[in-house]
Amino acid sequence: MPGSQSLVFTGGFMKIVYGAEVEDRHGNKVGQVNQVIRDSWTGNIRKFGVWQEGDVRDKLVSPEDIGEIKEDKIVLAITLEENG
């Protein structure tokens, strides 16, 4: 997604776009956002799925596990192994 803004904060609302790159806390690329799970009542993001090449299922990550948001990627405060 070069040149596009994949994460936006407006008024405390987080928007995560499919395909955004995801790195772990060590700076290793771990995958891309493949799904976003929202609370049906509030619309807030509850989890997002990180797709890794070779994995059958997405790894589900909580927004609380985000360490930093950069212009074109999400940097987690954890590794996906720590996430379980």
Secondary structure by P-SEA (a helix, b strand, c coil): ccccccccccccbbbbbccbbbbcccccccccccccccccccccccbbbbbcccccbbbbbcccccccccccbbbbcccccccc
